[in-house]
Amino acid sequence: MHVAMYYNNRDVRIEEMPQPKIGAGELLVKVMASGICGSDVLEWYRAKKAPLVLGHEISGEIVEVGEGVRAYKKGDRVFVAHHVPCNTCRYCLNGHHTVCETLHTTNYYPGGFSEYIRVPEINVDRGIFLLPEEISYDAGTFIEPLACVIRGQRMVDIKSGQSVLILGAGISGLLHLLSAQANGIRQIFVTDINEYRLKAAKELGARAVINAKENLPERLRKVNENRFTDLVIVCTGATSAFAQAMQCVDRAGIILCFAAPEPGINLSVPANDFWRQSIKIMHSYGSAPQDTVMAIDTLRAGTIPVEKMITHRLPLEDAALGFKLVAEAKESIKVILQPHKK
């Protein structure tokens, strides 16, 4: 079978690998659509593990069922979670599934940018979700990133009536925009340095968009009734964005770090000021099983129009172009690879 082998952002090769063989309790899934995530082009994280087959936002069809599997059958349309928690450790039992050690050691093989994947027994047990007919394979690639967004907004207990500033209008920033709208938020402001993405944010319903190169605190006050926002969501790893977040959060507000800077980079926090103003800094990584279920229900209901964000649908053979589009972040939002499209 063909796979897209990642060496670095400028070197993604179509190579051949044997089609995976499955064992008892496992599944073989034909990958129908696989989204390229912004994390797939973080070279500081990916290149040190290269060469490898990336891809963790997939939807597909079960084509082979291992001995002992009863809950699924050949032909089922599915979303497959790449990381799954144990659900029994102290972290999972306290609702912190994303720091579970099992979650960080599980995955399917070889990766979503391939024609087929082998789904291990533990993922079959707790990481397979049937794809409703209302959700296309392409829309199914949004389940994983949307689940992450849902968890982030759940962690900060987002409420209607709040004002929200989103720093970064990539796919995660736009999903936060749409999810906040679905939660009844109307005062949503989005920043980026890319005018193409700012236009997309405006078209998707942002109250105002601001170029991040401007004087953001000043501009934000002008569009938000002369105050800062209750919630600031950082959706970019740029250190300048974290500095802006600390300048733009209102008293008793929350900064949600949905992205992180590179390892080794430390941020300066005005701890005394934040203490006096009751400002919280929170983080959100990944998603829990309940967030995946909610993401599927949300997509099934059609309350978040994710297909409007798809700018490119490419065959697997064009994976190098797909990575280039995502890495350059110019005129693309969601790039999807379709391994069986010719």
C-alpha positions in Angstrom: 0.0 0.0 0.0 1.0 3.6 -0.4 1.9 5.9 2.5 3.1 9.5 2.8 6.4 9.2 4.7 7.3 12.4 6.6 11.0 13.4 6.7 10.4 17.1 7.2 8.0 19.8 6.1 9.7 20.1 2.7 10.3 16.3 2.2 7.2 14.1 2.3 7.6 11.1 0.0 5.1 8.6 -1.3 6.5 5.2 -0.4 5.2 1.6 -0.3 4.7 -0.5 2.8 3.1 -3.9 3.3 -0.6 -3.6 4.1 -0.9 -4.2 7.8 -2.0 -7.7 9.0 -4.4 -7.7 11.9 -4.6 -10.1 14.8 -7.3 -11.1 17.3 -9.3 -8.2 18.6 -8.0 -5.8 15.9 -9.5 -4.1 12.9 -8.2 -3.1 9.4 -9.6 0.2 8.4 -9.5 1.7 4.9 -8.7 5.4 5.3 -11.1 7.5 3.3 -10.1 10.9 4.5 -7.3 12.2 6.7 -6.8 15.8 7.8 -3.4 17.5 8.1 -3.2 19.0 11.5 -1.2 22.1 12.4 0.7 19.9 14.8 1.8 17.7 11.9 4.0 20.6 10.6 5.7 21.4 13.9 9.2 20.4 12.8 10.7 20.8 16.3 8.4 18.0 17.4 8.1 15.9 14.3 11.4 16.0 12.6 13.3 14.3 15.4 11.1 11.2 15.1 11.3 11.1 11.3 10.9 9.2 9.1 7.4 8.3 10.0 3.8 8.2 8.8 1.8 10.9 10.4 -2.0 11.5 10.4 -4.4 11.3 13.4 -7.6 12.9 12.0 -9.1 10.0 10.0 -12.4 8.6 9.0 -12.7 5.3 7.1 -14.4 2.0 6.5 -13.8 -1.3 8.3 -12.6 -3.8 5.7 -11.4 -6.6 8.0 -12.4 -7.7 11.5 -10.2 -9.7 13.8 -11.2 -12.8 15.7 -13.2 -11.9 18.8 -14.5 -8.5 17.7 -18.2 -8.4 18.1 -19.1 -4.7 18.3 -18.1 -3.9 14.7 -18.4 -5.4 11.3 -17.0 -5.1 7.8 -18.4 -2.1 6.0 -19.0 0.0 9.1 -18.1 3.7 8.6 -15.9 4.8 11.5 -13.9 7.5 13.2 -10.8 6.1 14.9 -9.2 7.8 17.9 -5.4 7.5 17.7 -4.8 7.9 21.4 -7.0 6.3 24.0 -6.9 6.5 27.8 -7.0 3.5 30.3 -10.1 4.9 32.0 -8.9 3.4 35.3 -5.9 5.3 36.6 -6.2 8.1 39.1 -6.0 10.7 36.4 -8.8 9.3 34.3 -10.9 8.7 37.3 -10.5 12.4 38.2 -11.4 13.6 34.7 -7.9 14.2 33.5 -7.8 11.7 30.6 -5.3 13.6 28.6 -2.5 13.1 31.1 -3.1 9.3 31.3 0.1 7.4 30.6 -1.8 4.9 28.4 -3.2 7.7 26.2 0.4 8.9 25.4 1.6 5.4 24.4 -1.3 4.2 22.2 -1.8 4.7 18.4 -2.9 3.0 15.3 -0.4 1.8 12.6 1.3 3.1 10.6 -0.6 6.5 10.6 -3.5 8.2 9.0 -1.6 9.3 5.8 -1.8 5.8 4.4 -4.3 3.7 2.5 -5.0 1.3 5.5 -4.4 1.3 9.2 -4.3 -1.5 11.7 -6.3 -0.6 14.8 -4.9 -2.3 18.0 -7.2 -4.1 20.4 -7.1 -1.3 23.0 -8.1 1.2 20.4 -10.9 -1.1 19.2 -12.1 -1.4 22.8 -12.3 2.4 23.5 -11.4 4.4 20.3 -13.8 3.3 17.6 -16.8 5.5 17.0 -19.4 4.7 14.3 -19.8 7.5 11.9 -23.5 8.6 11.4 -24.7 8.8 7.9 -25.2 12.5 8.4 -21.4 13.0 8.7 -19.4 12.6 5.5 -15.9 11.1 5.6 -14.4 14.6 5.0 -16.5 16.1 7.9 -15.3 13.1 10.0 -11.8 14.4 9.9 -13.0 17.3 12.1 -14.0 15.0 15.0 -10.6 14.9 16.6 -9.8 18.6 16.5 -13.4 19.6 17.4 -13.3 17.2 20.4 -10.1 19.0 21.6 -11.9 22.4 21.2 -14.9 21.1 23.1 -12.7 20.0 26.0 -10.9 23.3 26.1 -14.2 25.2 26.3 -15.5 22.7 28.8 -12.5 23.3 31.0 -13.0 27.0 31.2 -16.8 26.6 31.6 -17.6 28.9 28.7 -21.0 30.7 29.1 -23.3 32.8 27.0 -22.9 36.5 27.6 -19.1 36.3 27.9 -16.7 38.1 25.5 -14.0 36.0 23.9 -10.7 36.9 22.1 -9.2 34.2 19.9 -5.5 34.6 19.0 -4.9 32.7 15.8 -7.3 32.0 13.0 -6.1 28.6 11.9 -8.3 25.6 12.1 -8.3 25.4 15.9 -9.0 29.1 16.2 -11.9 28.9 13.8 -13.3 25.8 15.5 -13.2 27.7 18.8 -15.1 30.6 17.1 -17.8 28.3 15.8 -18.0 26.3 19.1 -18.3 29.5 21.1 -21.1 30.7 18.8 -22.8 27.4 19.4 -22.5 28.0 23.1 -24.4 31.3 22.7 -21.4 33.7 22.6 -21.8 36.7 20.4 -18.9 39.0 21.4 -16.1 37.0 19.7 -13.0 38.7 18.3 -10.3 37.0 16.3 -6.7 37.9 15.5 -4.1 36.7 13.0 -1.4 38.1 10.8 -2.9 36.4 7.7 -5.6 38.4 6.0 -7.0 35.4 4.2 -7.7 33.7 7.6 -9.0 36.9 9.1 -11.5 37.1 6.2 -12.5 33.5 6.9 -13.1 34.3 10.6 -15.2 37.3 9.7 -17.3 35.2 7.2 -17.8 32.6 9.9 -19.3 35.1 12.3 -16.6 36.9 14.3 -17.8 40.2 15.7 -14.5 41.8 14.6 -11.2 40.7 13.3 -7.9 42.4 14.1 -4.5 42.0 12.5 -2.2 40.8 15.3 0.5 43.3 14.2 -1.7 46.2 15.3 -1.9 47.6 18.9 -4.1 44.8 20.0 -5.1 46.0 23.5 -6.1 49.4 22.0 -8.0 47.9 19.1 -9.8 45.4 21.3 -11.1 48.1 23.6 -12.5 50.0 20.7 -14.6 47.0 19.5 -15.5 45.6 22.9 -17.1 48.5 24.7 -13.9 49.9 26.1 -12.9 46.7 28.0 -10.9 43.6 27.6 -12.4 40.1 27.2 -13.6 37.6 29.8 -11.8 34.8 28.0 -8.7 34.8 25.8 -7.9 31.6 23.8 -4.4 31.3 22.5 -4.4 29.1 19.4 -0.8 29.8 18.2 2.6 28.9 19.6 4.0 32.4 18.9 5.4 33.9 22.1 4.0 37.3 21.1 0.5 35.9 21.2 1.0 34.8 24.9 2.2 38.3 25.7 -0.9 39.8 24.0 -3.2 37.4 25.9 -1.9 38.7 29.2 -2.5 42.3 28.0 -6.0 41.6 26.8 -7.7 39.6 29.5 -10.3 41.4 31.7 -10.4 41.3 35.5 -11.6 37.9 36.8 -11.0 36.6 33.3 -9.3 33.4 32.0 -6.5 32.8 29.5 -6.8 29.4 27.9 -3.5 28.2 26.4 -4.8 25.9 23.7 -1.4 26.0 22.0 2.1 26.0 23.5 5.5 27.5 22.6 8.4 25.3 21.8 10.0 23.4 24.7 12.5 25.5 26.6 10.7 28.8 26.1 9.5 30.3 29.4 6.9 33.0 29.6 6.9 36.0 32.0 3.6 36.2 33.9 2.6 39.4 35.9 1.8 37.1 38.9 1.0 39.9 41.4 -1.3 41.8 39.0 -3.1 38.5 38.1 -3.4 37.7 41.8 -5.0 41.0 42.5 -7.3 40.8 39.5 -8.3 37.1 40.0 -7.0 36.1 36.5 -6.6 32.4 35.7 -4.2 30.8 33.2 -5.4 27.4 32.1 -4.2 24.8 29.6 -5.9 22.3 27.4 -4.3 19.4 25.5 -6.2 16.7 23.6 -9.6 15.4 24.4 -11.4 12.9 26.6 -13.8 10.2 25.2 -16.8 12.3 26.3 -15.6 15.1 24.1 -15.3 12.8 21.1 -18.9 11.8 21.6 -20.0 15.4 21.9 -18.1 16.3 18.8 -19.8 13.6 16.8 -23.2 14.7 18.1 -22.4 18.3 17.2 -21.4 17.4 13.7 -24.4 15.2 13.3 -26.7 18.0 14.3 -25.1 20.3 11.8 -24.7 23.2 14.3 -21.1 23.7 13.2 -20.6 24.0 9.4 -17.1 22.4 9.3 -17.2 21.7 5.6 -17.1 25.4 4.9 -13.5 25.3 6.3 -12.2 22.7 3.8 -10.1 24.5 1.3 -8.2 21.6 -0.3 -9.1 17.9 -0.9 -6.0 16.1 -2.3 -5.1 12.5 -3.2 -2.4 10.9 -1.1 0.0 11.3 -3.9 -0.2 15.1 -3.4 0.7 14.8 0.3 3.8 17.0 -0.2 1.7 19.8 -1.5 -0.7 19.4 1.4 2.1 19.7 3.9 3.4 22.7 2.1 0.0 24.4 2.2 -0.4 23.8 5.9 3.2 24.7 6.8 3.1 28.0 4.8 -0.4 28.9 6.3 -1.2 31.3 3.5 -4.4 30.6 1.6 -5.5 27.4 3.2 -7.5 26.4 6.2 -8.4 22.7 6.3 -6.4 20.4 4.0 -7.6 16.8 3.7 -5.9 13.9 2.0 -8.1 11.2 0.4 -5.9 8.1 0.1 -8.2 6.3 -2.3 -8.9 9.3 -4.5 -7.1 9.2 -7.8 
